[in-house]
Amino acid sequence: MGKRIFLFLATNIAIVLTLSVLASVLGIGNYFGRQGIDIGGLAVFCLFWGMGGAFISLQMSRWIAKRATGVKLVDGKTGNSQADWLYQTIERLTRQANLPMPEVGIYPSDEVNAFATGPSKSRSLVAVSSGLLRSMRPEEVEGVLAHEVTHIANGDMVTMTLLQGVINAFVMFLARIIAYAVARSGDSRSRGGSGLEFLIIIVLQIVLGLFGNMLVAWFSRQREFRADAGGAHLAGRPRMIAALQRLKANQELVDPSHQALATMKINGARKWATLFSTHPPLEVRIAALERQ
């Protein structure tokens, strides 16, 4: 747990420092003019920070995933029959999907799960937990792998990053516009970053961020249905359904500690609020495949 917290803090500090240096070099940051707030300058500021953070995280996604989960890469020549079968199956599925071969790995965890991540189709990673390999039959594992390969084929990592970046920028922009209007409603002479305005910005970013997360979670749920359908196309519908049924039977074996990877895993932890869930209920996903 300590390693994960350190990695999270170090990554975010690195992103903030990188963006701060770039903002200083590019002259991005001051969005107040003689007449008050500069809408164009504010839009550039928010897009820079909102999209910049998301894309730096995307570029680091494989590196972060491997260190956060302890992924051990396999190359199909390990001499371990299970690890070599895993590599060869992903190799076959990616060839079917006309994709470059991703990195393949296994991470030590009792959870029954798998994920795909990476900044592009040519720089992706598919990893499965040791618990999944122990708990599932080969045909079920193939369904899981086909689902993850479909995520790569659909460009889901990039699409989610774009959406999150736009939401981040919009939340920052709207929070500052509203805070500026409220803070100056009683004093038109004040200008530029009062304590009240800063407090309003913080509160609004939290509230608006919650609504933004609902939108991101909704899109993520639709993406899961598409990945299930793609997995059924690659591996066969019976295998994709069997994989989801096995995941449902092991629903309690989901590690919620890797929040940065949660949206890219095939099996999401149950949440009290459905609107914030990145994955639809497994029974709903199974029913959707059975209707096809």
PyMOL commands that set and color helices and strands:
alter all, ss='L'
color gray80, all
select helices_A, chain A and resi 2-26+39-59+61-69+81-96+130-135+138-153+156-183+195-235+237-249+259-264+274-276+282-290
alter helices_A, ss='H'
color red, helices_A
select strands_A, chain A and resi 32-33+36-37+72-74+103-107+114-120+123-129
alter strands_A, ss='S'
color yellow, strands_A
deselect
rebuild
show_as cartoon
